[in-house]
Every structure is written in C-alpha cells, then in structure tokens.
Amino acid sequence: MHSNSTTAQRDRLRLALEQAGPKGITTLEAREGLDIMAPAPRIYELRHNYGYEIATLPGDGKNAQGNRHRCGRYVLINGPKRKRRPRK
C-alpha cells in the first residue's frame, strides 16, 4: 500500500508525467490509476513550487464505470526551471 500524503501523490504524478511523454495523463487516469483524487492541486504545486512546465489540454476519457467524461490532460513540457522551496 502506498502513502497518500501530498508529497507521495506529487511524486507519483511527476513520475507518471515523465513516463507518459507527449501522451500525458488525464484527470481520470490520475484519479483512478494513481489514486490522486484531486490532481489539479498537485499540478499547481509542481508548476509553482517546483518549476515544472506542464501544459493543460482538453481531453476526454472513460471512468471505471465506462462513462465518458471531458477532462484535462496534463503534459510535461520541461522539468524544473528553477529550484524553489515549497510554500508552507
């Protein structure tokens, strides 16, 4: 079992974005595949606290029940441009 601390969620999301390449990760994939119920705050932290350049594109997908949803697709453009300490 993995941790659901914000740090652990951020690390899982960053790794998934790196591995996904230009395909990116949808909100649904982050929620259901990475166990991150609110991926937007983790994306915000990666962008603003850690300097990652991440694009948000329109996307869609099916949830675990097979229902189609419009959602965001996050694509990692560049790794950290600057090193900043996380805000408390």
N, C-alpha and C positions, 0 to 999 in steps of 0.2 A: 504494500500500500504506500502511496506517495503522500507527501505533505501538501496541504492546500494553503500554506502561507503565501502571502503576496510575492515573496521572493521566489519561492518554488514555482508558482504559477508563471511569473515573469520569465524564469529560466526555461521552463518547458515551452513557452510561447516563442521565445527568442530562438531556441534550438529548432523548433518546427518551422519557423520562418526561414532560417538558414537552409534547412534541408529541402523546403518546398521550392526554392528558387522562384522563377517568374510565375509559377502557378499560384503561389501564395496560399493563404489559409483563410477560409471563410469564418464568419462568426459562428455558424453552426458547427463547423469542424472543431473550432476551439472549445465550444461548449461540450460537445458530445465526445470528441476524440481525445481532448487534452484535459477535460474536467475543469475548465475555466468558465464559470457561469457568467462572468462579466469581463469579456476580453478587452473592451474599449478602455477601461482604466489602466490595464496592463500595457496596452499600446501607447497610451498617453505617457506613462512612466518611461517606457523605452525611448520614446521620442524626446521628451522634455527633460528627463533626469539623467539619461544615459547617452543621448546624442545620436540615436539611430534614426536614419531616414526611412520612413515607412509610408508607402502610398496606400490610400484607401480608395478602392474601386468599387463600382456597383457589382454585385454578384447575386447568385441565387443558388439554391440547393434544396435537398430534401432532408427533413429531420428523421429521427429514428422511427417515427410512425408513418413515414412515407409522404408527408405533406410538404408541398413546395412552399418555399419562403424566399422573399427577396432579403438580401443581407449584404453586409460589407465583406469585401475581400481585401485582406491586408497583404501587401507585397513588400518585402525588404528590398530597399534600393541600395543603401550603403550602411556599413557598420558605423560604430560611433565616430563622430567627427570631433567630438570634444569629450573631455573627461570632466564630469561634474559630480559633486556629491549629491546623493538623493536628498530631496527636501524631507523634513520631518513633519 
